[in-house]
């Protein structure tokens, strides 16, 4: 199947045939080209692999956190009453 003509309904939605949707997957990108529009399937990402990357990556924040002193914390508690 090289070309499929799709209809757009009154709400602006396109109905993509099931066999094409299975190949596309859960996500896709539409790109404007000089010839028209190109539908690019998104890559399927394994949740556990993404989670592993996240927990093993370097934190975005650098340096040490600025912790409040006990006196600063007590002043917050006093004003909250």
C-alpha positions as CSV (number, residue, x, y, z in Angstrom):
1,X,0.0,0.0,0.0
2,X,1.9,3.1,-1.2
3,X,-0.9,5.6,-1.1
4,X,-4.2,5.9,0.8
5,X,-6.7,8.7,0.4
6,X,-8.2,9.8,3.7
7,X,-11.3,11.7,4.5
8,X,-11.5,14.5,7.0
9,X,-14.8,14.6,8.9
10,X,-16.7,17.7,10.0
11,X,-14.7,17.9,13.2
12,X,-11.3,17.9,11.3
13,X,-10.4,14.3,12.1
14,X,-8.8,11.9,9.7
15,X,-9.7,8.2,9.8
16,X,-6.6,6.2,9.3
17,X,-7.0,2.5,8.4
18,X,-6.3,0.0,11.2
19,X,-3.3,-1.7,9.4
20,X,-1.6,1.7,9.0
21,X,-2.4,2.7,12.6
22,X,-0.7,-0.5,13.8
23,X,2.5,0.4,11.9
24,X,2.4,4.0,13.1
25,X,2.1,3.1,16.8
26,X,1.0,5.4,19.7
27,X,2.6,8.6,18.5
28,X,3.4,10.3,15.2
29,X,4.7,13.5,13.8
30,X,3.3,15.4,10.8
31,X,6.0,17.3,8.9
32,X,5.4,19.9,6.2
33,X,7.6,19.2,3.1
34,X,7.8,20.9,-0.3
35,X,5.7,18.0,-1.7
36,X,3.0,18.2,1.1
37,X,2.8,16.6,4.5
38,X,4.7,13.6,5.8
39,X,3.5,11.4,8.6
40,X,6.4,10.0,10.6
41,X,5.8,7.2,13.1
42,X,7.0,7.9,16.6
43,X,9.3,5.5,18.2
44,X,7.8,3.2,20.9
45,X,9.7,3.6,24.1
46,X,9.8,1.0,26.8
47,X,8.7,2.5,30.1
48,X,11.3,0.6,32.2
49,X,14.1,1.7,29.9
50,X,13.0,5.4,30.1
51,X,12.8,5.1,33.9
52,X,16.3,3.5,34.1
53,X,17.7,6.4,32.0
54,X,16.0,8.9,34.3
55,X,17.2,7.4,37.6
56,X,20.8,6.9,36.4
57,X,21.2,10.3,34.8
58,X,23.0,13.2,36.4
59,X,20.6,15.6,38.3
60,X,19.8,18.8,36.5
61,X,20.5,20.9,39.6
62,X,24.1,21.6,40.5
63,X,25.6,22.7,43.8
64,X,24.3,22.4,47.3
65,X,20.8,23.4,48.4
66,X,20.4,26.5,50.5
67,X,18.9,25.0,53.7
68,X,17.1,27.2,56.2
69,X,18.6,27.6,59.6
70,X,16.6,26.6,62.7
71,X,16.1,30.3,63.5
72,X,14.6,30.9,60.0
73,X,12.3,27.9,60.3
74,X,11.1,29.1,63.7
75,X,10.4,32.6,62.3
76,X,8.2,30.9,59.6
77,X,6.3,29.0,62.3
78,X,5.7,32.1,64.3
79,X,4.3,34.0,61.4
80,X,2.0,31.1,60.3
81,X,0.0,31.2,63.6
